[in-house]
């Protein structure tokens, strides 16, 4: 049953562990392609073009928008961020499942263009645990922690737009759960119309051959 | 996340291996309860009351129908067959996932009463393989094989009413796939409203406590 890949959109609170989960999926299974965003912001130290982001000029970005080459884009802190369409389309056509880490507003825009996309929301086991993780990094000021928690409050309002929630308590288990949800989606009746139709035809041929 | 169990309705062509799959699920995982049908037909040799079926008189069956005690029932070869409601309801309330093996018409009636039921359809890898399995049993006359194939043709028309199809090529793998589909269903947003609402309240408390 080789068919079109699934576009899995992954969102979740900052501190829920999305980034590590995406890396785990790509490293542990061979059906995934990671969608890489395009941005006009400058690369930070250690960031590589084509790995963290495609770093482009404002002109190139706007040209891409004009050509309809982005699935969605947004402006954040004076910089553009967007999802290049061609890569996603190509990977899906080759039967690979594409992982797209994106915040809620972007996720909803993706669903408009790809109604069959699978929307997954990663959550910590509790709000207290989220706070612990954000504080425990030791790299964030109390103001940043507080800002992220307030952002989580606002993002939590949109969870009903998603298909599944995954609780990231144990990283390994959560990786497996995400994989399992995406594998399950491949078995939906809607994604197997061709197989079902072939089966019907084969059965008809068998029954007619008997007579 | 302890919540209500899932009613998993399993259908599929005769010869697809449903019975063995149900047994495997119950034996290998501890979250399942097998729904046992009630019938007015006489027990066959080796069958036990409460294991294969609940064997009852026509009067008892009709009384049960009158009390609304069956989720669905049908008359087949002059005998009644039905699904007792109380057992299913109790198990779901205790958080156990209930497996119900039933043909298409029954499955659709179940969905009317339990719209959140998960409808799974088990298929052989190909029509030819189905024929081989039916013939290979060695116990069926060509007439019976032919009748089952014709029944498969008619049942195949209803597959679009199901949520997922599972291909039974390798029994062990198919058991795991069924289990995985049911586990995935537990993670749907709709089945986790309470958890999501709690998370929102906890986040609100945290953010307010900070000020």
Interface residues (C-beta under 8 A of the other chain):
Chain A: X1 X121 X123 X126 X127 X128 X130 X131 X146 X149 X150 X152 X153 X156 X157 X159 X160 X162 X163 X164 X165 X166 X167 X177 X180 X181 X183 X184 X187 X188 X189 X192 X195 X196 X199 X200 X202 X203 X204 X205 X206 X207 X210
Chain B: X1 X121 X123 X126 X127 X128 X130 X131 X146 X149 X150 X152 X153 X156 X157 X159 X160 X162 X163 X164 X165 X166 X167 X177 X180 X181 X183 X184 X187 X188 X189 X192 X195 X196 X199 X200 X202 X203 X204 X205 X206 X207 X210
